[in-house]
Amino acid sequence: MPTEKLGLPLTTLNIAADVPKVVNELANAIDEKAGSSSGLAQLDESKKVPTTQLPDASTSQKGATKLNDTTNSTSTTEAATANAVKKVNDALVTHSADETLHLKAAEREKWNGKQDALPVENRRKITFGTTDPTGGVDGDIYFQYE
């Protein structure tokens, strides 16, 4: 019966073992598994596992992946660097803090309140949609888009 993980040959205690033969069988079994898929990794000259023997990483599997320092990639096989993530976060923080682009609730209420303060004849309705405008009065504004 072989070992569970590597399938190496095992001997039983009931037989007299030919130690050199068993050692050679073991060495050959290990050598056979080296560099094979789901086997043992072979080491290169620098005593490292060659990248060709590593599985590629994906969204469903651990493995080797290429780092990507861009902030506009849609790759599902490359990983974002900490620097790329920081760039996106910094841009988000800057954008969120820009009060020219984002009205605060108090500013919005003040702005909306100005419409109610106008005489009825000066009020204008601004609407938008994909169909032709209906209803409304002269001076109302309608934006139609496709």
SEMAR-230993 format. One record per residue (C-alpha): residue in one letter; x, y, z; residue number from 1. Coordinates in Angstrom, 3 decimals. Example, Ala and Ser with C-alpha at 12.3 -4.5 7.8 and 13.67 -1.06 7.14 Angstrom:
2
SITE aa       xx       yy       zz   i
SITE  A   12.300   -4.500    7.800   1
SITE  S   13.670   -1.060    7.140   2
# end
This chain:
146
SITE aa       xx       yy       zz   i
SITE  M    0.000    0.000    0.000   1
SITE  P    1.534    3.378   -0.987   2
SITE  T    1.607    6.564    1.112   3
SITE  E   -1.505    8.729    0.931   4
SITE  K   -0.066   12.033   -0.328   5
SITE  L    2.834   11.041   -2.577   6
SITE  G    2.023    7.436   -3.333   7
SITE  L    5.429    6.301   -2.050   8
SITE  P    5.906    2.563   -1.557   9
SITE  L    5.623    1.201    1.972  10
SITE  T    6.945   -2.044    3.342  11
SITE  T    5.378   -4.204    6.017  12
SITE  L    7.130   -5.215    9.213  13
SITE  N    6.495   -8.902    8.452  14
SITE  I    9.086   -9.176    5.714  15
SITE  A   12.821   -8.956    5.787  16
SITE  A   13.574   -5.771    3.880  17
SITE  D   16.279   -5.424    1.295  18
SITE  V   17.274   -1.927    2.518  19
SITE  P   19.215   -0.853   -0.604  20
SITE  K   16.326   -2.007   -2.820  21
SITE  V   13.708   -0.192   -0.680  22
SITE  V   15.815    2.999   -0.566  23
SITE  N   16.231    2.882   -4.353  24
SITE  E   12.497    2.327   -4.882  25
SITE  L   11.762    5.243   -2.586  26
SITE  A   14.259    7.502   -4.368  27
SITE  N   12.855    6.537   -7.783  28
SITE  A    9.256    7.077   -6.632  29
SITE  I   10.103   10.559   -5.337  30
SITE  D   12.081   11.370   -8.484  31
SITE  E    9.134   10.255  -10.628  32
SITE  K    6.800   12.702   -8.835  33
SITE  A    9.194   15.645   -9.127  34
SITE  G    8.088   18.328  -11.567  35
SITE  S    4.811   16.606  -12.385  36
SITE  S    1.384   18.136  -12.061  37
SITE  S    0.182   17.676   -8.481  38
SITE  G    3.592   16.230   -7.707  39
SITE  L    6.712   17.609   -6.100  40
SITE  A    8.218   20.856   -7.312  41
SITE  Q   11.724   20.693   -8.697  42
SITE  L   14.123   23.382   -7.554  43
SITE  D   16.155   25.443  -10.009  44
SITE  E   19.843   26.347   -9.678  45
SITE  S   19.009   29.008   -7.067  46
SITE  K   17.097   26.407   -5.017  47
SITE  K   13.729   28.037   -5.796  48
SITE  V   10.592   26.569   -7.338  49
SITE  P   10.418   27.671  -11.004  50
SITE  T    7.336   29.778  -11.769  51
SITE  T    6.444   27.341  -14.556  52
SITE  Q    5.643   24.758  -11.858  53
SITE  L    3.342   27.100   -9.913  54
SITE  P   -0.371   27.202  -10.720  55
SITE  D   -1.774   30.514  -11.955  56
SITE  A   -3.899   32.389   -9.443  57
SITE  S   -7.517   33.122  -10.272  58
SITE  T  -10.612   34.273   -8.455  59
SITE  S  -11.225   30.640   -7.470  60
SITE  Q   -7.677   29.284   -6.971  61
SITE  K   -4.548   30.233   -5.060  62
SITE  G   -1.401   30.580   -7.119  63
SITE  A    1.175   32.868   -8.665  64
SITE  T   -0.084   36.217   -9.906  65
SITE  K    1.350   39.285  -11.566  66
SITE  L    1.097   42.571   -9.671  67
SITE  N   -0.570   45.495  -11.415  68
SITE  D    0.039   49.122  -10.340  69
SITE  T   -2.633   50.716  -12.556  70
SITE  T   -5.967   51.973  -11.277  71
SITE  N   -8.019   51.232  -14.393  72
SITE  S   -7.369   47.529  -14.985  73
SITE  T  -10.239   45.065  -15.349  74
SITE  S   -7.972   42.018  -15.108  75
SITE  T   -9.166   39.051  -13.058  76
SITE  T   -5.756   37.362  -13.216  77
SITE  E   -3.571   40.217  -11.893  78
SITE  A   -3.496   41.623   -8.360  79
SITE  A   -3.595   45.312   -7.452  80
SITE  T   -0.634   46.676   -5.547  81
SITE  A   -1.083   48.571   -2.280  82
SITE  N    0.010   51.676   -4.193  83
SITE  A   -2.811   51.290   -6.755  84
SITE  V   -5.375   50.825   -3.978  85
SITE  K   -4.020   53.911   -2.165  86
SITE  K   -4.313   56.005   -5.357  87
SITE  V   -7.979   55.039   -5.694  88
SITE  N   -8.641   55.718   -2.003  89
SITE  D   -6.905   59.121   -2.158  90
SITE  A   -8.959   60.082   -5.228  91
SITE  L  -12.170   58.999   -3.485  92
SITE  V  -11.370   60.985   -0.337  93
SITE  T  -10.520   64.093   -2.411  94
SITE  H  -13.661   63.728   -4.541  95
SITE  S  -15.930   63.194   -1.524  96
SITE  A  -14.550   66.290    0.213  97
SITE  D  -15.129   68.546   -2.826  98
SITE  E  -18.085   70.694   -1.759  99
SITE  T  -18.363   72.164   -5.254 100
SITE  L  -19.372   68.735   -6.578 101
SITE  H  -21.328   67.593   -3.527 102
SITE  L  -23.918   69.796   -1.854 103
SITE  K  -24.366   69.304    1.852 104
SITE  A  -27.908   68.691    3.141 105
SITE  A  -28.214   72.214    4.550 106
SITE  E  -27.114   73.754    1.242 107
SITE  R  -29.577   71.588   -0.686 108
SITE  E  -32.462   72.573    1.619 109
SITE  K  -31.547   76.250    1.290 110
SITE  W  -31.431   75.958   -2.506 111
SITE  N  -34.715   74.043   -2.705 112
SITE  G  -36.353   76.531   -0.353 113
SITE  K  -35.683   79.371   -2.787 114
SITE  Q  -38.161   77.882   -5.276 115
SITE  D  -40.963   78.030   -2.705 116
SITE  A  -40.149   81.672   -1.955 117
SITE  L  -40.727   82.714   -5.580 118
SITE  P  -44.107   84.039   -6.648 119
SITE  V  -46.102   81.298   -8.384 120
SITE  E  -45.803   83.013  -11.778 121
SITE  N  -41.974   82.871  -11.550 122
SITE  R  -41.634   79.232  -10.538 123
SITE  R  -40.291   76.810  -13.134 124
SITE  K  -40.453   73.058  -13.219 125
SITE  I  -37.394   71.173  -14.505 126
SITE  T  -37.972   67.550  -15.525 127
SITE  F  -36.372   64.935  -17.756 128
SITE  G  -37.213   61.670  -19.458 129
SITE  T  -37.094   59.601  -22.641 130
SITE  T  -40.618   60.410  -23.907 131
SITE  D  -42.058   63.621  -25.286 132
SITE  P  -42.956   66.145  -22.569 133
SITE  T  -46.577   66.383  -21.420 134
SITE  G  -48.300   68.972  -19.294 135
SITE  G  -46.340   71.800  -17.784 136
SITE  V  -46.555   75.511  -18.441 137
SITE  D  -44.606   78.039  -20.453 138
SITE  G  -41.147   78.460  -19.012 139
SITE  D  -40.874   74.905  -17.683 140
SITE  I  -37.713   73.075  -18.741 141
SITE  Y  -37.708   69.484  -20.000 142
SITE  F  -34.607   67.468  -20.934 143
SITE  Q  -35.291   64.554  -23.257 144
SITE  Y  -32.642   61.848  -23.691 145
SITE  E  -32.428   58.539  -25.486 146
# end
